[in-house]
Amino acid sequence: MKTENPLYDQLEKAYKRIELLIDQINHKWFLYLKTDFIEKDAGVLTRKYDGIQVLDALHIITKEKEQIQIQRFRFLEKKDSSIDTSSLLPVDLTYIPKAELPLKDITGYEIVGNSSKTLLLKNKEGFYTYLDYNINSRFYMLMLVPTCLYEAHPFDEEYEGYAKVAFLDEFGSSKEGYLCRDDFAVDQIAKIQLYTKEEIVGKPKEKRRKNF
């Protein structure tokens, strides 16, 4: 992903030194950030959870008992912060350890796909939707469509920026086609815009690229 966020870029450099570890006594998972200096101890980055999945340099999925959340690391741009996190610092970024920010509760969903900074989610009834976690997107932390898809594939599987789906419209008729990653997120079945293969192939390539 190409970002325009310098803070993200700094965190992405530090992300290469992040490790997922387990507390053997409490059987809890946490993220641990190595330092470049042998004489300094590495730092605990997150609180401890029953489970952690790293999505990218900013986002993690945490499981605590039955609750599943998408969370984001908290950090400060100012170097003169009163918070002493010297062992956790990349060059121009200050982490706030153990202070991750809950963004989205996805309890009850299963993650079945992850592409284009978009999670493909499936609920207990077997229907799908997509969740955007691209921090530069205008759809950030939004479900792109209602949880109504009975067939859904990850984005970019066939065409860059598109995902093949199928659902029943408001009249009970089956609709099949491709969602475009650049379209606006919708909250009603009637507003879902589908494209055919012919429409996708017929567009100039620059019109088919992802919005990030």
MARDOMI-629602 format. One line per 8 residues: number of its first residue (from 1); for each residue z, y, x of N, C-alpha, C, CB. Coordinates in Angstrom, 3 decimals. Glycine has a CB too. Layout:
% residues N
NUM> Z/Y/X/Z/Y/X/Z/Y/X/Z/Y/X; ...
% end
This chain:
% residues 212
1> 0.000/-1.190/0.834/0.000/0.000/0.000/0.000/1.243/0.872/1.208/0.003/-0.945; -0.838/2.204/0.578/-0.867/3.476/1.277/0.048/4.437/0.540/-2.316/4.040/1.377; 1.054/4.960/1.220/1.982/5.885/0.562/1.773/7.299/1.069/3.438/5.453/0.793; 2.291/8.242/0.306/2.310/9.637/0.716/3.757/10.110/0.790/1.485/10.518/-0.262; 4.663/9.194/1.001/6.084/9.482/0.993/6.643/9.233/2.396/6.822/8.616/-0.071; 6.943/10.289/3.166/7.410/10.100/4.543/8.728/9.336/4.624/7.568/11.442/5.218; 9.585/9.500/3.615/10.840/8.767/3.610/10.583/7.268/3.477/11.745/9.259/2.474; 9.639/6.915/2.629/9.272/5.499/2.476/8.748/4.959/3.800/8.206/5.316/1.356
9> 7.919/5.745/4.462/7.329/5.284/5.717/8.408/5.040/6.773/6.305/6.305/6.232; 9.427/5.914/6.802/10.524/5.708/7.741/11.305/4.450/7.406/11.452/6.912/7.745; 11.546/4.253/6.121/12.281/3.075/5.696/11.484/1.803/5.974/12.624/3.172/4.213; 10.169/1.893/5.853/9.325/0.733/6.107/9.451/0.276/7.564/7.861/1.056/5.773; 9.631/1.233/8.478/9.833/0.870/9.885/11.158/0.130/10.052/9.803/2.131/10.787; 12.182/0.632/9.379/13.488/-0.024/9.467/13.474/-1.374/8.780/14.570/0.856/8.856; 12.654/-1.511/7.765/12.567/-2.750/6.988/12.222/-3.946/7.863/11.530/-2.608/5.884; 11.526/-3.715/8.958/11.171/-4.809/9.869/12.403/-5.374/10.564/10.160/-4.327/10.912
17> 13.541/-4.665/10.463/14.767/-5.135/11.107/15.808/-5.581/10.077/15.350/-4.035/11.995; 15.407/-5.698/8.820/16.335/-6.108/7.778/16.337/-7.629/7.646/15.967/-5.448/6.436; 17.518/-8.204/7.561/17.655/-9.635/7.382/18.468/-9.929/6.124/18.313/-10.273/8.614; 18.140/-11.028/5.471/18.891/-11.492/4.315/19.887/-12.544/4.795/17.939/-12.067/3.207; 21.172/-12.264/4.602/22.217/-13.166/5.074/23.116/-13.595/3.924/23.047/-12.498/6.174; 23.911/-14.630/4.158/24.832/-15.119/3.137/26.254/-15.110/3.685/24.436/-16.542/2.671; 27.170/-14.659/2.836/28.595/-14.727/3.127/29.040/-16.160/2.835/29.419/-13.674/2.277; 29.339/-16.911/3.874/29.639/-18.331/3.718/30.917/-18.576/2.928/29.750/-18.984/5.071
25> 31.820/-17.625/2.944/33.094/-17.798/2.232/32.903/-17.600/0.727/34.155/-16.807/2.768; 32.246/-16.505/0.367/32.076/-16.175/-1.050/30.725/-16.619/-1.605/32.236/-14.686/-1.251; 29.846/-17.118/-0.727/28.506/-17.547/-1.128/27.744/-16.423/-1.835/28.597/-18.772/-2.042; 27.819/-15.235/-1.242/27.122/-14.064/-1.759/26.084/-13.607/-0.745/28.118/-12.921/-2.079; 24.945/-13.134/-1.246/23.865/-12.669/-0.385/23.931/-11.166/-0.192/22.514/-13.063/-0.964; 23.498/-10.706/0.982/23.441/-9.274/1.249/22.373/-9.017/2.303/24.826/-8.730/1.713; 21.953/-7.757/2.418/20.973/-7.379/3.437/21.689/-6.733/4.617/19.905/-6.414/2.850; 21.214/-7.052/5.795/21.838/-6.649/7.043/20.773/-6.003/7.914/22.505/-7.860/7.765
33> 21.050/-4.809/8.423/20.061/-4.066/9.207/20.412/-4.115/10.690/19.974/-2.602/8.728; 19.526/-4.704/11.488/19.729/-4.741/12.930/19.529/-3.357/13.529/18.775/-5.749/13.585; 20.156/-3.104/14.670/19.916/-1.864/15.396/19.101/-2.160/16.645/21.249/-1.169/15.764; 18.631/-1.082/17.281/17.864/-1.234/18.521/18.773/-1.269/19.747/16.855/-0.096/18.658; 20.071/-1.078/19.513/20.991/-0.962/20.639/21.962/-2.137/20.632/21.758/0.380/20.587; 21.963/-2.883/21.719/22.796/-4.082/21.808/24.275/-3.742/21.687/22.536/-4.812/23.122; 24.667/-2.580/22.240/26.088/-2.251/22.250/26.601/-1.833/20.875/26.351/-1.148/23.246; 25.699/-1.572/19.953/26.117/-1.182/18.606/25.997/-2.360/17.653/25.277/0.003/18.096
41> 26.976/-2.456/16.780/26.937/-3.511/15.781/25.907/-3.159/14.718/28.330/-3.727/15.148; 25.277/-4.170/14.147/24.339/-3.922/13.054/25.133/-3.582/11.790/23.410/-5.162/12.816; 24.442/-3.094/10.781/25.143/-2.608/9.594/24.772/-3.331/8.326/24.882/-1.165/9.416; 25.759/-3.506/7.470/25.517/-4.063/6.142/24.853/-2.987/5.296/26.847/-4.567/5.477; 23.737/-3.332/4.688/22.946/-2.350/3.951/23.267/-2.342/2.462/21.475/-2.620/4.150; 23.508/-3.522/1.876/23.699/-3.613/0.422/25.044/-4.239/0.073/22.568/-4.428/-0.213; 25.380/-4.113/-1.190/26.511/-4.872/-1.707/26.137/-6.353/-1.733/26.920/-4.373/-3.128; 27.098/-7.197/-2.039/26.853/-8.637/-2.066/26.572/-9.107/-3.495/28.059/-9.400/-1.478
49> 25.585/-10.004/-3.619/25.140/-10.474/-4.929/24.995/-11.994/-4.924/23.806/-9.806/-5.321; 24.875/-12.540/-6.125/24.609/-13.974/-6.237/23.233/-14.319/-5.692/24.725/-14.429/-7.692; 22.312/-13.360/-5.736/20.971/-13.572/-5.212/20.279/-12.256/-4.953/20.150/-14.412/-6.169; 19.418/-12.216/-3.937/18.639/-11.020/-3.609/17.213/-11.436/-3.281/19.275/-10.240/-2.417; 16.244/-10.720/-3.843/14.837/-10.892/-3.480/14.300/-9.533/-3.049/13.997/-11.483/-4.675; 13.741/-9.453/-1.860/13.189/-8.199/-1.356/11.768/-8.026/-1.883/13.208/-8.167/0.198; 11.514/-6.901/-2.557/10.167/-6.612/-3.049/9.347/-5.860/-2.019/10.233/-5.810/-4.337; 9.907/-4.793/-1.474/9.235/-4.019/-0.429/10.305/-3.229/0.311/8.128/-3.066/-1.028
57> 9.889/-2.221/1.055/10.828/-1.474/1.888/11.798/-0.617/1.089/10.075/-0.606/2.840; 11.588/-0.470/-0.191/12.485/0.331/-1.014/13.228/-0.469/-2.070/11.717/1.414/-1.674; 12.635/-1.536/-2.555/13.126/-2.196/-3.757/13.578/-3.629/-3.518/12.065/-2.181/-4.806; 14.655/-3.991/-4.188/15.130/-5.362/-4.195/15.399/-5.789/-5.632/16.401/-5.512/-3.326; 15.358/-7.095/-5.855/15.781/-7.653/-7.136/17.110/-8.355/-6.888/14.698/-8.644/-7.738; 18.108/-8.005/-7.685/19.431/-8.589/-7.504/19.811/-9.413/-8.725/20.481/-7.494/-7.245; 20.558/-10.484/-8.457/21.106/-11.313/-9.530/22.612/-11.349/-9.387/20.512/-12.751/-9.502; 23.317/-10.988/-10.425/24.768/-11.011/-10.446/25.198/-11.625/-11.759/25.369/-9.587/-10.261
65> 25.696/-12.861/-11.688/25.982/-13.655/-12.875/24.669/-13.837/-13.636/27.080/-12.972/-13.776; 24.572/-13.339/-14.860/23.341/-13.527/-15.634/22.438/-12.302/-15.611/23.680/-13.871/-17.064; 22.874/-11.233/-14.962/22.107/-9.989/-14.964/21.158/-9.922/-13.777/23.044/-8.786/-14.948; 19.894/-9.590/-14.064/18.879/-9.426/-13.028/18.363/-7.994/-13.082/17.711/-10.451/-13.208; 18.402/-7.299/-11.953/18.009/-5.892/-11.902/17.077/-5.614/-10.731/19.241/-5.003/-11.806; 16.202/-4.630/-10.943/15.459/-4.054/-9.831/16.253/-2.853/-9.350/13.990/-3.653/-10.246; 16.532/-2.811/-8.047/17.304/-1.719/-7.482/16.564/-1.108/-6.303/18.694/-2.203/-7.053; 16.934/0.136/-5.993/16.304/0.847/-4.883/17.381/1.315/-3.919/15.462/2.049/-5.393
73> 17.069/1.250/-2.638/18.011/1.758/-1.648/18.208/3.257/-1.826/17.522/1.448/-0.224; 19.413/3.705/-1.584/19.675/5.148/-1.599/19.653/5.652/-0.162/21.047/5.475/-2.289; 19.091/6.839/0.030/19.007/7.402/1.365/18.927/8.908/1.269/17.799/6.841/2.128; 19.281/9.570/2.352/19.283/11.024/2.413/18.281/11.487/3.458/20.694/11.563/2.733; 17.656/12.626/3.182/16.687/13.183/4.130/17.390/14.018/5.194/15.641/14.036/3.395; 18.541/14.600/4.851/19.234/15.482/5.786/19.946/14.684/6.866/20.234/16.366/5.046; 19.767/15.113/8.112/20.414/14.423/9.223/21.881/14.806/9.352/19.689/14.725/10.519; 22.246/15.980/8.759/23.618/16.448/8.911/24.513/15.947/7.781/23.648/17.967/8.965
81> 24.187/14.804/7.237/24.986/14.235/6.163/26.405/13.963/6.648/24.343/12.945/5.634; 27.360/14.139/5.767/28.757/13.864/6.096/29.029/12.361/6.147/29.683/14.530/5.076; 28.062/11.570/5.649/28.223/10.115/5.667/27.856/9.588/7.047/27.350/9.441/4.569; 28.783/8.878/7.665/28.537/8.341/8.995/27.833/6.996/8.893/29.852/8.204/9.779; 26.525/7.028/9.102/25.753/5.781/9.062/24.932/5.663/10.352/24.817/5.736/7.799; 25.519/6.059/11.472/24.772/6.134/12.730/24.166/4.801/13.141/25.669/6.633/13.829; 24.827/3.701/12.784/24.287/2.409/13.186/23.165/1.948/12.280/25.378/1.377/13.203; 22.895/2.715/11.205/21.882/2.291/10.246/20.648/3.183/10.259/22.470/2.265/8.863
89> 20.594/4.113/11.181/19.579/5.147/11.096/18.266/4.803/11.763/20.097/6.379/11.680; 17.136/4.821/11.002/15.857/5.007/11.658/15.762/6.478/12.056/14.662/4.577/10.730; 14.667/6.913/12.596/14.587/8.225/13.235/14.977/9.375/12.316/13.201/8.452/13.744; 14.379/9.475/11.142/14.599/10.643/10.295/15.134/10.280/8.915/13.316/11.415/10.149; 15.886/9.198/8.839/16.319/8.745/7.528/17.765/8.290/7.583/15.421/7.614/7.020; 18.551/8.686/6.588/19.946/8.288/6.515/20.154/7.396/5.310/20.867/9.515/6.448; 20.536/6.153/5.543/20.870/5.260/4.437/22.254/5.597/3.896/20.811/3.784/4.887; 22.443/5.313/2.640/23.784/5.295/2.076/24.107/3.829/1.830/23.893/6.165/0.745
97> 24.842/3.203/2.718/25.071/1.757/2.610/25.818/1.373/1.336/25.845/1.265/3.816; 25.459/0.232/0.792/26.131/-0.355/-0.366/26.120/0.580/-1.576/27.563/-0.713/-0.006; 25.074/1.374/-1.701/24.990/2.328/-2.810/23.623/2.251/-3.475/25.261/3.762/-2.316; 23.074/1.031/-3.579/21.751/0.872/-4.171/21.752/1.361/-5.626/21.303/-0.604/-4.097; 20.601/1.829/-6.053/20.454/2.475/-7.361/19.767/1.537/-8.348/19.656/3.789/-7.232; 20.459/1.112/-9.411/19.816/0.255/-10.427/18.727/1.028/-11.170/20.868/-0.284/-11.436; 17.533/0.448/-11.254/16.407/1.123/-11.892/15.943/0.451/-13.173/15.264/1.202/-10.939; 15.927/-0.881/-13.178/15.373/-1.603/-14.323/16.075/-2.944/-14.491/13.856/-1.811/-14.154
105> 16.549/-3.195/-15.706/17.153/-4.483/-16.017/16.056/-5.410/-16.535/18.312/-4.333/-17.062; 15.835/-6.515/-15.829/14.804/-7.470/-16.262/15.438/-8.818/-16.604/13.725/-7.649/-15.159; 16.691/-8.764/-17.027/17.370/-9.976/-17.470/16.589/-10.612/-18.613/18.821/-9.666/-17.906; 16.392/-11.899/-18.556/15.638/-12.596/-19.596/14.176/-12.795/-19.260/15.743/-11.852/-20.875; 13.726/-12.183/-18.165/12.345/-12.352/-17.720/12.287/-13.237/-16.483/11.700/-10.988/-17.428; 11.205/-13.969/-16.367/10.901/-14.740/-15.164/9.759/-14.056/-14.433/10.538/-16.218/-15.509; 9.896/-13.900/-13.124/8.828/-13.292/-12.328/7.835/-14.383/-11.954/9.398/-12.584/-11.048; 6.603/-14.277/-12.466/5.598/-15.314/-12.219/4.440/-14.810/-11.365/5.064/-15.843/-13.535
113> 4.436/-13.527/-11.037/3.382/-12.972/-10.203/3.801/-11.635/-9.626/2.092/-12.821/-10.998; 3.187/-11.262/-8.498/3.531/-10.006/-7.837/2.332/-9.561/-7.010/4.808/-10.160/-6.943; 1.601/-8.559/-7.494/0.460/-8.017/-6.761/0.242/-6.582/-7.183/-0.816/-8.860/-7.002; -0.375/-5.790/-6.314/-0.632/-4.365/-6.593/0.646/-3.621/-6.963/-1.656/-4.220/-7.723; 1.761/-3.964/-6.303/3.053/-3.343/-6.613/3.364/-3.476/-8.100/3.057/-1.854/-6.198; 2.989/-4.612/-8.668/3.166/-4.859/-10.102/3.686/-6.274/-10.302/1.834/-4.649/-10.879; 4.824/-6.384/-10.978/5.372/-7.695/-11.286/4.781/-8.221/-12.582/6.898/-7.635/-11.379; 4.393/-9.478/-12.578/3.978/-10.170/-13.794/5.206/-10.900/-14.319/2.773/-11.166/-13.530
121> 5.665/-10.512/-15.504/6.900/-11.026/-16.076/6.624/-11.884/-17.302/7.833/-9.878/-16.439; 7.450/-12.914/-17.477/7.333/-13.813/-18.623/8.695/-13.902/-19.304/6.826/-15.232/-18.185; 8.714/-13.710/-20.639/9.992/-13.789/-21.338/10.270/-15.211/-21.814/10.010/-12.824/-22.525; 11.410/-15.402/-22.467/11.830/-16.747/-22.870/10.928/-17.331/-23.949/13.266/-16.718/-23.366; 10.213/-16.484/-24.676/9.293/-16.958/-25.707/7.927/-17.328/-25.139/9.130/-15.902/-26.778; 7.732/-17.070/-23.844/6.479/-17.442/-23.201/5.419/-16.361/-23.194/5.935/-18.630/-23.860; 5.795/-15.111/-23.511/4.846/-14.007/-23.492/5.010/-13.185/-22.214/5.032/-13.115/-24.732; 3.924/-12.523/-21.821/3.877/-11.830/-20.539/3.761/-10.317/-20.705/2.714/-12.345/-19.716
129> 4.154/-9.613/-19.636/3.900/-8.195/-19.492/3.852/-7.877/-18.000/4.988/-7.344/-20.225; 3.587/-6.608/-17.658/3.523/-6.175/-16.264/4.483/-5.013/-16.056/2.077/-5.770/-15.871; 5.167/-5.007/-14.907/6.084/-3.921/-14.564/5.659/-3.282/-13.252/7.538/-4.435/-14.468; 5.487/-1.967/-13.268/5.059/-1.199/-12.104/6.277/-0.857/-11.229/4.318/0.097/-12.546; 6.201/-1.161/-9.909/7.255/-0.693/-9.010/6.679/0.097/-7.823/8.075/-1.883/-8.499; 5.494/0.657/-8.011/4.879/1.531/-7.004/5.488/2.922/-7.136/3.317/1.585/-7.168; 6.255/3.351/-6.134/6.981/4.616/-6.231/6.047/5.819/-6.326/7.896/4.778/-5.038; 4.790/5.680/-5.924/3.831/6.782/-6.016/3.030/6.770/-7.315/2.884/6.731/-4.844
137> 3.297/5.806/-8.176/2.532/5.682/-9.416/3.144/6.497/-10.544/2.438/4.225/-9.830; 2.305/6.982/-11.430/2.804/7.693/-12.617/3.419/6.731/-13.623/1.673/8.484/-13.282; 3.277/5.432/-13.394/3.859/4.425/-14.286/5.132/3.823/-13.706/2.847/3.321/-14.563; 5.691/4.429/-12.686/6.805/3.845/-11.946/7.936/3.374/-12.859/7.340/4.849/-10.952; 8.271/2.087/-12.750/9.327/1.416/-13.504/9.033/1.348/-15.001/10.641/2.120/-13.279; 7.750/1.377/-15.354/7.345/1.218/-16.752/6.670/-0.134/-16.953/6.398/2.362/-17.180; 6.856/-0.708/-18.149/6.070/-1.861/-18.551/4.683/-1.340/-18.919/6.743/-2.643/-19.751; 3.642/-1.931/-18.362/2.292/-1.413/-18.597/1.786/-1.712/-20.006/1.333/-1.996/-17.580
145> 2.235/-2.826/-20.585/1.877/-3.195/-21.957/3.099/-3.827/-22.615/0.649/-4.178/-21.986; 3.110/-3.911/-23.944/4.201/-4.644/-24.605/4.207/-6.108/-24.165/4.064/-4.550/-26.147; 5.335/-6.768/-24.341/5.432/-8.189/-23.974/4.790/-9.025/-25.080/6.931/-8.619/-23.747; 3.460/-9.051/-25.062/2.707/-9.696/-26.140/1.585/-10.588/-25.626/2.131/-8.650/-27.059; 1.402/-10.637/-24.310/0.271/-11.372/-23.745/0.576/-12.870/-23.721/-0.054/-10.864/-22.320; -0.312/-13.675/-24.316/-0.097/-15.127/-24.228/-0.830/-15.731/-23.030/-0.561/-15.812/-25.521; -1.674/-14.948/-22.402/-2.295/-15.328/-21.131/-2.327/-14.096/-20.240/-3.740/-15.910/-21.345; -1.937/-14.259/-18.982/-1.933/-13.114/-18.068/-2.038/-13.610/-16.633/-0.652/-12.254/-18.256
153> -2.838/-12.908/-15.832/-3.029/-13.241/-14.430/-2.618/-12.052/-13.572/-4.498/-13.643/-14.150; -2.268/-12.265/-12.304/-1.930/-11.143/-11.427/-3.123/-10.205/-11.250/-1.456/-11.658/-10.059; -2.831/-8.935/-10.977/-3.895/-7.990/-10.674/-4.599/-8.392/-9.372/-3.330/-6.553/-10.569; -5.871/-8.033/-9.296/-6.714/-8.245/-8.110/-7.146/-9.693/-7.925/-5.983/-7.790/-6.878; -6.861/-10.560/-8.869/-7.232/-11.968/-8.723/-8.749/-12.140/-8.732/-6.600/-12.806/-9.842; -9.427/-11.448/-9.636/-10.894/-11.496/-9.692/-11.517/-10.184/-9.257/-11.361/-11.841/-11.097; -10.980/-9.078/-9.771/-11.509/-7.747/-9.471/-10.364/-6.835/-9.049/-12.260/-7.153/-10.698; -10.596/-6.055/-8.023/-9.568/-5.156/-7.517/-9.156/-4.160/-8.596/-10.066/-4.416/-6.264
161> -7.859/-4.109/-8.874/-7.345/-3.168/-9.864/-7.371/-3.669/-11.290/-8.111/-1.921/-9.791; -7.781/-4.942/-11.504/-7.876/-5.497/-12.861/-7.133/-6.830/-12.945/-9.359/-5.684/-13.271; -6.679/-7.131/-14.166/-6.006/-8.403/-14.429/-6.543/-8.982/-15.734/-4.454/-8.217/-14.498; -6.840/-10.275/-15.726/-7.350/-10.943/-16.916/-6.198/-11.300/-17.848/-8.147/-12.206/-16.533; -6.340/-10.940/-19.150/-5.274/-11.178/-20.125/-5.860/-11.604/-21.462/-4.408/-9.921/-20.302; -4.973/-12.084/-22.331/-5.338/-12.397/-23.711/-4.109/-12.177/-24.584/-5.873/-13.867/-23.846; -4.336/-11.688/-25.809/-3.231/-11.447/-26.731/-3.768/-11.406/-28.156/-2.493/-10.126/-26.381; -2.866/-11.438/-29.125/-3.231/-11.288/-30.531/-3.038/-9.836/-30.931/-2.386/-12.231/-31.440
169> -4.061/-9.241/-31.528/-3.937/-7.848/-31.937/-3.091/-7.723/-33.197/-5.317/-7.234/-32.164; -2.982/-6.509/-33.717/-2.119/-6.260/-34.876/-2.598/-6.971/-36.132/-2.032/-4.780/-35.142; -3.823/-7.469/-36.127/-4.366/-8.202/-37.276/-4.344/-9.720/-37.053/-5.799/-7.743/-37.559; -3.808/-10.145/-35.916/-3.724/-11.559/-35.620/-4.967/-12.136/-34.989/-3.425/-12.295/-36.844; -5.914/-11.281/-34.601/-7.137/-11.747/-33.953/-6.939/-11.824/-32.436/-8.322/-10.814/-34.295; -7.519/-12.822/-31.809/-7.377/-13.001/-30.370/-8.276/-12.013/-29.615/-7.717/-14.454/-29.972; -7.707/-11.365/-28.631/-8.433/-10.430/-27.782/-8.332/-10.902/-26.335/-7.878/-8.982/-27.937; -9.454/-10.947/-25.643/-9.486/-11.353/-24.250/-10.276/-10.335/-23.442/-10.094/-12.762/-24.103
177> -9.837/-10.109/-22.222/-10.539/-9.164/-21.349/-9.693/-8.837/-20.136/-10.894/-7.876/-22.108; -9.922/-7.645/-19.570/-9.255/-7.252/-18.338/-8.527/-5.924/-18.515/-10.265/-7.154/-17.193; -7.262/-5.891/-18.087/-6.516/-4.637/-18.023/-6.885/-3.917/-16.737/-4.982/-4.887/-18.099; -6.914/-2.601/-16.802/-7.173/-1.787/-15.614/-5.863/-1.183/-15.119/-8.212/-0.670/-15.919; -5.615/-1.309/-13.836/-4.372/-0.799/-13.244/-4.289/0.717/-13.309/-4.255/-1.253/-11.798; -5.415/1.397/-13.471/-5.434/2.855/-13.491/-5.200/3.449/-14.875/-6.740/3.344/-12.959; -5.243/2.631/-15.919/-5.051/3.145/-17.274/-3.600/3.553/-17.498/-5.471/2.096/-18.310; -3.396/4.348/-18.569/-2.036/4.735/-18.904/-1.273/3.556/-19.459/-2.030/5.882/-19.900
185> 0.042/3.513/-19.176/0.905/2.493/-19.764/0.998/2.736/-21.267/2.321/2.507/-19.108; 1.034/1.652/-22.039/1.084/1.782/-23.506/2.266/0.985/-24.032/-0.247/1.290/-24.168; 2.775/1.412/-25.192/3.921/0.737/-25.797/3.577/0.105/-27.147/5.066/1.717/-25.968; 2.287/0.106/-27.500/1.847/-0.500/-28.750/0.647/-1.402/-28.491/1.498/0.584/-29.793; 0.625/-2.538/-29.190/-0.477/-3.487/-29.016/-1.821/-2.831/-29.330/-0.269/-4.719/-29.911; -1.853/-2.008/-30.359/-3.112/-1.388/-30.790/-3.706/-0.468/-29.720/-2.888/-0.600/-32.074; -2.901/-0.021/-28.758/-3.374/0.923/-27.746/-3.843/0.240/-26.459/-2.278/1.907/-27.422; -3.725/-1.081/-26.386/-4.149/-1.785/-25.171/-5.663/-1.699/-25.013/-3.696/-3.265/-25.208
193> -6.109/-1.216/-23.877/-7.535/-1.078/-23.580/-7.978/-2.237/-22.698/-7.835/0.283/-22.891; -8.984/-2.976/-23.164/-9.532/-4.080/-22.392/-10.941/-3.764/-21.916/-9.529/-5.360/-23.217; -11.321/-4.380/-20.799/-12.648/-4.212/-20.245/-13.307/-5.580/-20.092/-12.589/-3.471/-18.889; -14.610/-5.601/-20.197/-15.368/-6.835/-19.987/-15.792/-6.920/-18.524/-16.611/-6.896/-20.927; -16.258/-8.093/-18.116/-16.760/-8.257/-16.749/-17.915/-7.307/-16.488/-17.203/-9.709/-16.501; -18.771/-7.166/-17.502/-19.952/-6.307/-17.350/-19.541/-4.848/-17.117/-20.859/-6.411/-18.599; -18.506/-4.409/-17.828/-18.051/-3.024/-17.650/-17.447/-2.812/-16.267/-17.024/-2.655/-18.726; -16.738/-3.812/-15.778/-16.106/-3.692/-14.459/-17.156/-3.700/-13.355/-15.095/-4.833/-14.236
201> -18.058/-4.656/-13.407/-19.088/-4.772/-12.378/-20.012/-3.566/-12.402/-19.894/-6.058/-12.566; -20.213/-2.990/-13.573/-21.120/-1.857/-13.711/-20.568/-0.557/-13.193/-21.488/-1.686/-15.120; -19.246/-0.500/-12.930/-18.658/0.734/-12.422/-18.884/0.861/-10.921/-17.158/0.786/-12.738; -19.107/2.102/-10.440/-19.180/2.285/-8.983/-17.886/1.805/-8.333/-19.443/3.775/-8.625; -17.969/1.300/-7.107/-16.799/0.719/-6.445/-15.650/1.699/-6.347/-17.168/0.235/-5.065; -15.946/2.979/-6.068/-14.866/3.957/-5.921/-14.137/4.188/-7.241/-15.420/5.282/-5.393; -14.785/3.858/-8.364/-14.154/3.994/-9.664/-13.284/2.793/-9.985/-15.200/4.181/-10.739; -13.428/1.726/-9.213/-12.686/0.503/-9.498/-11.508/0.307/-8.548/-13.611/-0.691/-9.418
209> -11.309/1.217/-7.620/-10.205/1.014/-6.680/-8.880/1.302/-7.363/-10.371/1.907/-5.434; -7.828/0.784/-6.781/-6.504/0.963/-7.338/-6.060/2.412/-7.171/-5.504/0.008/-6.673; -5.093/2.837/-8.023/-4.661/4.234/-7.973/-3.644/4.468/-6.865/-4.071/4.653/-9.313; -3.508/3.553/-5.932/-2.639/3.751/-4.790/-3.265/3.047/-3.611/-1.201/3.231/-5.063
% end
